[in-house]
Amino acid sequence: MTVTSVHDPSHREALWELEDAFERGDLITLFGRCTVSYEGRAASDLGSGDRLCILKPDGAALVHTDEGRQPVNWQPPGSEHRAAVREGTLRVRSTRSNPDETLTVRFDRVHQLSAMAVTGGRDLTLHGSEEDLRTRILERPELVEPGFTPRETERPSSAGPMDVFGHDADGNPVVVELKRRRVGPDAVGQLARYVRALREELGVEGAESDDETVVRGILVAPSITDRAAERLADRGFDHVALEPTPEE
């Protein structure tokens, strides 16, 4: 693998390295003192400062400061990168035509330039997702409670799709809300909306109807906050502590 890393290059040296890296399809990082301007659907200017510029072979461009995880300026994939030396500065441009947008970074000084081929694939495998949690419950419903029978996943309601809908051992309808990590009161509120929507659909106004049908709510999550536990108790809902994947 070809790896290029140069410190404090002149503008001409940086230009030659960039042109070679563009030709190879490398991922490029430049760190240095620069200004940034954008022209397109709007316009913006960023004054001089030390920043990190990342140029990806798919056309994406990102400019980062020392704060936050989001770039302060960026261009999406599909843009075209070009470099030139103009009026004593190294100018790096990322442009696209639909819509017409140009991001221009002008370096007074480049502290470091690196270029390399990035390999290893782009497919991200998630572990411990809500889908894993759903699969565990569908394969072993007793993990929710003895006698629980799943009937539908993503069951539509006026409040949105329910993660899992089923019945308990007594035949009561049960709404199961899945969370892959520790959650707070917001998750209880979400579950309450689904339960309320199902009660309205079934014509059950309160916790119990005349025929003693009870619409139950169960929050399945590895853990919950104390405040979430209080709200569950207030609403008569239950919590089941369950990890998305079995512990080895």
Secondary structure, DSSP 8 states (H G I E B T S, - for coil): --EEEEES--HHHHHHHHHHHHHHT-EEEEEEEEEEEEESSSEEEEEEEEEEEEE-TTS-EEEE-SSSSS-SEEE-TT-EEEEEEETTEEEEEEEEETTEEEEEEEEEEEEEEEEE---S-S-----S-HHHHHHHHHH-GGGT-TT-EEEEEEE--TT--EEEEEE-TTS-EEEEEE-SS-B-HHHHHHHHHHHHHHHHHHT--SSB-TT--B-EEEEEES-B-HHHHHHHHHHT-EEEE--SS---
